[in-house]
Amino acid sequence: MSKIIDGLYYSESHEFVKVEGDFGYVGITDYAQHELGNVVYVDMPEVDDEVEAGEDFGAVESVKAASDLVSPVSGTVVEVNEALEDEPGLINKDAFENWIIKVELSDKSELDNLMDAEAYKAFIGE
């Protein structure tokens, strides 16, 4: 069974957002990393790039497949998780601790379009 954390927001493309103040930490869910298998590369945007809710912002590649990363929120990238450049497998160890980008949220009302933990559990059939 996948780890799902209460208090986070979840998208149908299996990204999560952890909101702290005006910032959101975006990564892929535990369910997504299980489906992908061993992550070997993470393609991330640059700091100061703009991301749009529903638009691709990068990709995660595993030994099995490559999967586009779809931003669940809009805003400006203020930080990327540089540890993933050297050790992309950190996502497999703990997908929620090893977020991919930190975004300054431009429109917090977009969070209303995302699922809470209970809804995400139902969405993935757990």
N, C-alpha and C positions, 0 to 999 in steps of 0.2 A: 504494500500500500504506500502511496506517495505521501511525503511530508507536505502538509499545507499549514500555513501559519495564519492565525487570526490577526486581523488588523491590517493586513495587506490588501491591495487591490490586484485583481487578476483579469487578464484579457483572454479572449477566445483563441488567440495564437500562442498562448502559454507563456506570456511574459508576466512578471509581477512588478508592482510599484510599491515601494516602502516610502511613505511620506514623512518627512521631518521638516516642519515649518514650511518654507516656500520651495523646498527641494524634494525631488523624488529620486530614489535609487531604483534603477530599472535593471532587471536581469531575467533569466529564464527560470521557470519553476522546476521543482524536483521531478515532477511528472515528465517534463520536456527532456531533462537530462537523461532520465531512464530510457525514454523512447529513442533518443539519439545514440546512446552508447558513449564510448570513450571520446571525449571532446579533444581534438588535436589542434584546433585553431579557432581564434575568435577575431573576426573583422569588426573593428570599432571605428566610430567617427572620431573626429578631432575635437579638442576643446574649442569652444566658441561656435561649433556647428549648431545649426538649428535643426530640431527634430519636430515632426508633425505627428499627431495622433493618427494611427492607421497607415503611416508610411514606413517603409523599410529604413533602418538606420545602420544595418550591418548584417553579419551572418555568423552562424556557429557551424563549424565543420567537425564531423566526427568520422571515425573509421567507416561508418555505414552510410552517412548522408550529409548533405549540407542543408541548412535551414536558415531562411531569412529571419532576421530580427525585426519585428514590427513594433514601433514605439506605441505604447498605450497612452502616452501623454504628449503634449506639445511644450516646447520650451527651448532653452539654450543649454548645451552640454557644458557643464562647469568642471567636470572631472571624468576621466576614464580610468578603469581599473587596470593599471599598468602591470600588475602582478600576472594578469591573464596572458600578457604577451609572451612571458617566459614559461608560464605554467598553466596552459588552458584547462588542464585536467582538474584544476581547483573547482571548476563548476560541478564536476562529478562528485567531488568530496562533499561539498555543501553548496548547493545552487543558491540558497538564500543569502548566505554570508558573502558569497562571491558575486556581487552585483557587477554589471557591465558598464553602465554609465550613470552619472549623477547629473540630473537635469534641474535647472531653475524653471519651475513650472510657470507657464504663461497664462494658463486658464484652469484653475482648480476645479471648475464645474465639470471638466471632462472626466473627472474621477467618477462622476455619477453614472457614466456609461460602462463602467467596469464592474466585475463581479466581486462580491466578498468571498470569504473562505467557504462558507456553506454553499453558495451558488456554484463556486468552482468545483467543489467536491462532486456536486450533482452533475456538472458539465462533463467531468471526466469519468463519471460512472462509479464513484467510490462512496 
